[in-house]
Amino acid sequence: MEDRVQNRRDAPRVTSRRFLTTLAWVLPVWVLLYALCFRFCIVRDPTVVPVSYKQLLLEHVEGPRILIEGGSNGLHAFDPHLVEQLTGYPTLILSDHAGASLSDKVQRLRRYAHPGDIVLLPLEWNYYHAPDLNENHLRSLMDRGRSYYYSLPLWQQLRRAFAMPLSVVASEGIHAVKQQSETYADEMQRLQLFENHWVQRAPNGQAVLGPNLERLPEDSDCDGYILPEFEGGPIPFTQAFEGSLRQLARLQREKGLTVVLLPPVVVGANCYERNGAHLEVMLEQVRRLCVELELRHLFDFHRYAMPSEFLLDTHFHVTAEGSEVVTPLVMGDLVEAGWIVPRPRNEAHRVVDQIPRILESLRMDLLRRKLPLWQGNPTTVVDGGIREQFYFGDDWHVPEPWGRWARVSPARVIVRPDPELEYKGVYLNAQYFNGSQQTRVWLNGHRIAEQDFTQNHRIELEKPLREFLDGEPLAVFTFESSEAVSPFEIEGSSDKRQLKFGLHSLELLRE
């Protein structure tokens, strides 16, 4: 009887111990599963084509480079083309419109900066007192700031899952269920956007003025975005800011960088009359820390103050004319201090001259890894979903009901054949404008035919197709014709394109 009573007394203790033991191993498992799900299901793996144009530049432009980091002041106060002209270094504007954590910017530099890079960091007011991770930045990590997330080490990516607001995690989770990982077509479209938008308008990553910008009040006489909170007195910088500078100093030593801190370029006649004393107190604190950390700095903020005539009446701060004035001042000071040694002017040192090579390399890498596998049939290359299994690019005009005209000669068509199948021939259905002619055809640089494809559609390969590929996964067909003319010249139509060779279908033959 006493044993039964004792057993009943001990039962709650045993149950509690079991619960705690179970909780001790179940909770860490759930925490890990959540972090991994966030990393690989909600944010998903990084793409072949970088998620932002600035990230593309940072990853692929050859160095050493000048990297202008920070907030929007870095976007608008510097003319990158003028920097390249004055220094001979390719110049990237990595700055963005606030919201991003300075510590994440340092982590991105840690991963992608090259030895010998020169990092210029105009310090805006928000970097002195903003928390290390604010909600705006965390939300942007799921959208335009995703490149920052991909720059973090894996353990920090997992930690970031727990810093993210639950409302953002929930909305992104719903979005992830609806959206699969980015397809070849998605990434090719982003690459095309880089080429058509950024390369044409802002090849170095600088600011792009849009048509619907929020205007400042008409009586604005000071760039109020940079200095709005100084009116109440100096703002001591936070531990997060100090920690970021210490990381930056360590990174400077480890990677052989030249890091220079600059004051913001402030526009407006009355800005420093109202706020200069407060800024001086703050910058003195930063100056002492820079001396301790051996970080280079130029803190004569009066030297880079711009008169009101250069105030752009939007959140873009500085007019183009203003950036043309201040850029030589800053570069001259950096050269005089010995922190930049100008190099001879060379086309290879300009970002715009590196872009075509970068885009073509990325395009081919994307095709190798993600172009849908093609087994040879059906053969139409212009209608239906099958056209996504062929890559035409800029060599061809837009599809028409019958097929596609080549825009240039030679013109390429790229496919990714099934490596398990053996192809021994090619069948082409082609047509010509203003009379047929002999067309020369290459397969991965090997000449395989020269014939009139209105008379003979079949090409017999001397050896299996895989032997022409030289280990490449892609089959690149190149068509060369001549004597292109325009329908406008021949028929008097409104079509002024230069045309000759048109392709309707392409088939790989297994027999």
DAURRA-V434834 format. One record per pair of residues at least 6 apart in sequence whose ideal C-beta (glycine too) atoms are under 8 Angstrom apart, sorted by the first residue. I is the first residue (numbers start at 0). J is the second residue. Records with the same first field share a line. If there is no record, write none. Layout:
I->J  J
This chain:
33->160  161
34->157  158  160  161
35->157
37->157  160  163  168
38->153  156  157  160
40->172  175
41->168  171  172  175
42->140  141  145  148  156  171
43->175  180  181
44->180
45->149
46->181  186  189
47->186  361  364  365  368  369
48->55  186  187  189  190  193  361  365
49->55  58  146
50->145  146  149  189
51->143  145  146
52->193  197  201  204
53->91  92  93  95  146  204
54->146  149
55->193  357  361
56->91  93  203  204  350
57->66  91  93  107  111
58->111
59->353  357  360  361
60->89  91  350  353  357
61->89  347  353
62->89  113  114  115  116
63->88  113  114  115  116  117
64->88  89  90  91  113  116  117
65->82  86  88  89  90  91  116  117  119  339
66->90  91  93  108  112  116  117  118  119
67->73  77  79  82  90  91  92  93  94  119  121
68->93  94  104  108  118  119  120
69->94  104  120  121  122  123  126
70->94  95  96  97  99  121  123  125  126
71->94  95  96  97  123  206  224  314  315  316
72->94  121  123  225  263  264  316
73->92  93  94  119  120  121
74->92  94  95  96  205  206  315
75->205  206  311  315  316  317  322
76->121  263  264  303  316  317  321  322  325  326
77->90  92  119  205  322  325  326  329
78->205  319  322  323  326
79->90  91  92  203  204  205  350
80->90  203
81->322  323  326  327  330
82->88  90  326  330
83->89  90  203  348  349  350
84->344
85->326  327  330  341
86->330  334  339  341  342
87->341  342  343  344  345  348
88->117  339  342  348
89->348  349  350  353
90->203  350
91->203  204  350
92->203  204  205  206
93->104  107  204
94->121
95->143  144
96->314
97->123  125  135
98->133  135  136  139  144
99->136  139  144  147
100->129  131  132  133  136  147  239
101->126  129  131  239  240  243
102->131  132  239  242  243  246
103->132  136  147  150  151
104->147  243
105->243  246  247  250
106->147  150  151  152  155  246
107->146  147  150
108->118  247  250  256
109->150  246  250  254
110->150
111->150
112->118  250  254  256
113->254
114->254  255  256
115->255  256  257
116->254  256  257
117->256  257  259  333  338  339
118->247  256  257  258  259
119->259  261  329  333
120->247  258  259  260  261
121->261  262  263  264
122->260  261  262  263  285
123->225  263
124->225  226  227  228  229  234  263
126->236  240  243
127->234  235  236  237  240  281  285
128->228  234  235  236  237  240
129->237  239  240
130->237  239
131->237  239  242  243
132->162
134->164
136->144  147
137->159  162  163  164  167
138->164  167
140->147  148  159  163
141->167  171
148->156  159
151->159
160->168
182->369
183->365  366  369  370  371  387
184->387
186->365  369
187->362  365
190->358  361  362  365
193->358
194->358
196->207
197->204  207
198->351  354  358
200->207
201->207
202->350  351  354
203->350  351
206->315
208->313  315
212->313  314  315
213->313  314
214->312  313
215->223  312  313  314
217->312
219->267  310  312
220->267  268  269  307  310
221->265  266  267  268  269  270  273  307  310
222->265  266  267  270  310  316  317
224->314  316
225->263  265  270  316
226->265  270  273  274  278
228->234
229->273  274  277  278
230->273  274  277
232->277
233->277  278  280  281
234->277  281
235->281  284
236->281  284  285
241->288
244->285  288  289  292  294
245->292
247->258  292  294
248->258  292  293  294
250->256  258
251->257  258  293  294
257->295  338  339
258->294  295
259->294  295  296  297  333  338
260->285  289  294  295  296  297  298
261->296  297  298  303  329
262->278  282  297  298  299  300  303
263->300  303
264->303  304  305  316  317  321  325
265->271  300  303  304  305
266->304  305  306  307  309  310  311  316  317  321
267->305  307  310
268->306  307
270->304
271->278  300  301  304
275->300  301
278->300
279->300
282->298  300
285->296  298
286->296  298
288->294
289->295  296
295->336  338
297->329  332  333  336
302->328  332
303->325  328  329
305->317  321  324  325
309->317  318  320  321  324
310->316  317  318  321
311->317  318  321
317->325
330->339
333->339
334->340  341
342->348
346->352
347->353
362->392
363->473
366->390  413  415  473
367->415  471  472  473
370->388  390  413  414  415  473
371->387  388  415
372->388  415  416  417
373->388  389  414  415  416  417  507
374->416  417  420
375->416  417  420  422  506  507  508  509
376->506
377->383  385
378->385  426  428  504  505  506
379->385  386  503  504
380->386  389  391  402  403  412  502  503  504  505
381->398  399  400  401  402  403  502  503
382->398  400
386->398
388->414  415
389->412  413  414  505
390->411  412  413  414
391->403  411  412
392->411  413
393->406
394->405  406  407  409  410  411  412
395->403  404  405  406  410  412  502
396->403  404  405  406  496
397->403
401->430  501  503
402->428  429  430  501  502  503  504
403->501  502
404->432  496  498  500  501
405->478  480  498  499  500  501  502
406->496
408->478  479  480  481  483  499  500
409->439  441  477  478  479
410->477  478  479  500
411->475  476  477  478
412->475  476  478  502  505
413->473  474  475  476
414->473  474  476  505  507
415->472  473  474
416->422  464  474  507
418->465  472
420->509
421->463  464  465  509
422->460  463  464  465  507  508  509
423->459  460  463  464  508  509  510
424->457  458  459  460  507  508  510
425->440  442  447  448  457  458  460  476  505  506  507  508
426->456  457  458  504  505  506  508
427->440  452  456  457  458  502  504  505  506
428->452  456  502  503  504  505
429->438  452  453  456  500  501  502  503
430->452  453  501  503
431->453  480  499  500  501
432->483  484  486  498  499  501
433->482  484  489  498  499
435->451  452  453  454
436->451  480  481  482  499
437->449  450  451
438->448  449  450  451  452  478  479  480  500
439->446  448  449  478  479  480
440->446  447  448  449  458  476  477  478  479
441->447  475  476  477  479
442->460  464  467  474  475  476  477
443->467  468  469  471  473  474  475
444->475
445->467
447->458  460  461  467
448->458
450->458
457->508
460->467
464->474  507
467->474
468->474
474->507
476->505
478->500  502
480->499  500
481->499
482->499
483->497  498  499
484->497  498  499
485->494  495  496  497  498
486->492  494  495  496  498
487->493  494  495
